[in-house]
Amino acid sequence: MIRQDFVQLIGERTALQRMIDSTPVDDVLDRGSLTARLEEIEHRISEAKVDAREPARARITFNGRPVVGSYGIFADFGTKIIGAFNEAVTSVAASLSGGLAAKGPIPNREQHQLLITNTALGSFGFELEEYRTGQLQIEDKTVLDLAIERTQSLLQGSIETDDELLADSASELDQRALDKVRAFISILAENEAICALQYRNQVFRFTDVGQVRRSLERISKDNLHEDEQLLKGEFQGILPKRRTFEFKIAGTDQVIVGKVTPAIEDADLINKHLHQQVEIRTMITRVGDGRPRYLLLDLPRWNDGVVVVQSGVQ
C-alpha cells in the first residue's frame, strides 16, 4: 500500500471516531453502521504493509498548435507524444540499469512502466506515476525514478548554452535511449508544440517552438557524439559507491576520470588490480568540442598477466 492511501485510512478512522462520539447512544442503527465501518478500517490499517517510499510522480503539460487552451489536446498528438515520452523514460531506465541493445525488446520493460493517473490543467497535460512492480532500486531510488530525473536533465541540458549538463546527462546512456529522447523532442517540433515537465521540485520548460528546434539540434548526433574506444594503461583507483575510476593512459602522464556502467556489478574488484597494465573498453561522450566523458563498459579479467575483456551488455 502506498503511503498516501495509508494516510487516507488514518484520516477516515479519525473522522469515524468523531462521528461515533457525536451520535446519540439510542441511535442504534447509525452507531452500528459507523462502528462496523470503523472496525473494517481498523482491520485494514492493522494489515497494511506501507511502502517506505512514495512512487515517482511527474506532471507533463503541453501548449501550442495541438492544444486547445486548458480544455483539450488533439488525440493523435496526445497519444503520440505521451507514447514517445514513455518510450524515452523506459529506454533511459533500461540503459541505467544494465545496458540497452541497439534493437529488440527493451529489457525489464514491465518494471519501468508509467501510469496516467489524471489530467493536468494549466495548459493541458497528464499526471504520471510509476507502476510499482517490485522495481530494482539504486540506493534510495528506483531505476524509473532516476530515469525521469535523467530525462529531465537531458532536456534541460539541451536548451542551455553550456555543454556541461548535456554531456553529463548523456554520458551513461546508450545511443538507443538518446534516440528515444530525440524522437520525443522531434514530435514536439513537428507539431509546433512545447511542453513543461515537473518532477519533484524541479521544473523544465520549453518557452517557444524555436527553442524546441534548437534543443533538437543540440541533442542531435552531429553535436552529441558517442564513440566506443579501447584504451591501454592502468587503473589508479576506483570509488565503488560513487562508481568513478581513475585510469592512466599508457605511455603518457594523462589520467582520465570516468564512470562505471551499471552492467558492472562488482566494480570494487578493480581495486585488487591497480597499477597493472590492462586494456579497457570505454564509451566516450562529447558535446561539440567540449570535454569528453568516459564510461567503462566492461570489467577486464586478469589471468596471470593476460587480459581478456568481458563482453558487456549490449
Summary of the structure (lengths in Angstrom):
residues: 314
radius of gyration: 25.2
end to end distance: 35.7
largest distance: 93.9
contacts: 942
relative contact order: 0.11
helix: 39%
strand: 29%
